[in-house]
């Protein structure tokens, strides 16, 4: 697949995905489909052991969903709707015709963000600009969120348009910051800066905006040099056990350890401990 909005590079086992859709990296249907294709490839690429998502435009990580950029079949349906009665009536007439298709589109968004969240490799969102709505939902699907101090804000402003988040915001935000603070942010639509995001657990790390790419890449390289099979299994245990009964989570943990026993990195870890040296993990 040829990418129009994404650029993929690799540096020392770190995959770097740069989103470039000026002026604000709004998440169009085409961009989401490109993400789906690229993430599918990266998940199974043994040469990539950690992943960075970053912006290639100024002032924005992503402004959120682009509701004006729709698939051709939706546009065709809208074109067939009579325009009599003004814009308000046109919108009312359009909703029954496209509502089920819009739901399918956001099901695909959920799938792509879920693929990022469940990727068996560590992921970092480099937020060096505003991350709003779907842009923040993309960042929340990553394991880590590095924010540049003074570079922008994060928030879920859908409520200000009478909408609700549809990229997982109502589910991931409470899991990250707790119910009370999440509901406050979701119902007010307010936007917060890097330091406040860090204080509530939404940001993982705050950096000088001039150094954020360097710091994120350094951290990603450190993770890439680690036991990435173990990292993937830890993510699997947390993602699949956190919100269920404790006994189910403990079983997931035990079963994952059985999978870990088959890896070369586990043997290397034990050997390095016995031999009193630094381990050299290969991700297998």
C-alpha positions, -999 to 999 in steps of 0.1 A, spaced: 0 0 0 13 34 -9 10 59 20 -2 94 14 -3 106 50 22 84 68 60 81 67 76 50 82 113 48 91 134 26 113 163 35 136 181 9 157 151 -15 158 127 14 165 99 19 141 90 56 137 56 64 122 52 101 113 17 114 106 17 142 80 -17 155 70 -15 193 71 -27 215 86 -37 196 117 -33 159 111 -71 154 112 -79 117 112 -96 111 79 -109 77 68 -80 73 44 -54 81 71 -70 55 95 -69 28 67 -32 36 61 -26 32 99 -43 -1 98 -21 -14 70 11 -1 84 4 -13 120 -5 -47 106 29 -49 90 48 -36 120 32 -60 144 50 -90 128 82 -72 116 110 -88 137 133 -59 128 111 -35 147 111 -40 185 95 -7 197 74 19 179 70 57 180 40 77 167 48 113 160 36 143 140 52 158 110 32 191 111 36 221 134 14 227 165 -6 195 162 -2 158 171 -37 154 157 -68 176 159 -92 146 159 -116 131 134 -121 148 101 -159 145 97 -158 161 62 -136 133 48 -159 103 43 -157 71 23 -170 73 -13 -201 52 -5 -212 76 22 -206 106 0 -227 89 -27 -256 84 -3 -254 120 8 -255 132 -28 -288 115 -33 -305 132 -4 -328 161 -13 -315 195 -2 -349 211 1 -356 227 35 -322 241 42 -291 227 59 -308 216 91 -333 195 72 -306 181 50 -287 169 81 -319 154 96 -326 136 63 -290 123 60 -287 107 95 -309 76 88 -292 70 55 -256 70 68 -258 62 105 -252 25 102 -222 31 79 -207 57 102 -210 31 130 -190 7 108 -164 33 102 -158 39 139 -158 1 144 -128 1 121 -112 30 141 -117 9 173 -100 -20 155 -70 0 145 -65 16 179 -70 -18 195 -42 -32 172 -19 -5 185 -29 -11 221 -24 -48 219 8 -47 198 33 -70 214 59 -42 213 61 -10 234 46 21 218 52 58 224 31 87 213 52 119 210 28 147 216 45 179 206 14 198 198 -24 197 204 -39 162 207 -77 165 207 -105 141 203 -95 112 181 -59 125 183 -58 119 220 -76 86 215 -48 75 193 -22 86 218 -41 68 246 -39 35 227 -1 38 231 18 25 261 35 58 268 27 95 261 56 119 260 44 155 260 64 187 251 60 213 277 43 244 263 37 228 229 0 222 230 -29 208 250 -48 175 252 -86 170 256 -118 155 245 -139 184 232 -166 164 215 -192 175 240 -189 211 229 -205 200 196 -231 178 212 -212 147 203 -195 119 223 -161 104 217 -162 75 193 -125 64 192 -125 48 226 -122 79 247 -150 71 271 -133 38 278 -95 44 278 -96 78 295 -112 65 328 -88 36 328 -59 60 326 -69 88 350 -98 73 370 -135 78 366 -139 112 384 -113 131 365 -122 114 332 -159 124 335 -149 159 343 -128 162 312 -154 144 290 -183 165 302 -166 198 302 -146 193 270 -118 212 286 -82 210 274 -52 207 297 -15 212 293 14 189 297 21 193 335 -15 188 344 -17 158 321 13 144 339 -2 150 373 -33 130 366 -15 101 348 -26 110 313 10 119 302 38 95 310 66 120 307 70 158 301 100 170 281 113 203 267 96 206 234 129 210 216 142 177 230 111 155 230 119 136 199 154 129 212 142 117 246 114 95 231 139 79 206 163 72 234 137 56 256 123 36 226 158 23 218 163 12 255 130 -7 253 140 -22 219 172 -36 235 151 -53 262 134 -86 264 106 -77 240 89 -110 242 85 -104 280 73 -69 273 47 -82 249 35 -108 274 33 -82 302 11 -60 280 -11 -90 272 -15 -98 309 -24 -62 318 -47 -56 288 -66 -89 293 -66 -92 330 -70 -57 344 -108 -54 342 -118 -90 350 -118 -110 382 -84 -114 399 -85 -152 395 -88 -148 357 -60 -124 356 -37 -147 376 -45 -175 352 -35 -153 323 -3 -145 341 5 -182 346 -3 -192 311 19 -163 298 48 -176 318 44 -209 302 48 -192 268 79 -173 282 96 -205 291 100 -213 254 120 -181 246 157 -176 242 156 -143 260 144 -159 293 174 -183 291 197 -154 284 183 -135 314 190 -164 337 225 -170 323 234 -133 326 224 -134 363 244 -165 370 274 -152 351 271 -118 366 270 -98 333 246 -76 314 221 -96 294 220 -94 256 184 -99 245 175 -107 209 137 -105 211 131 -142 206 
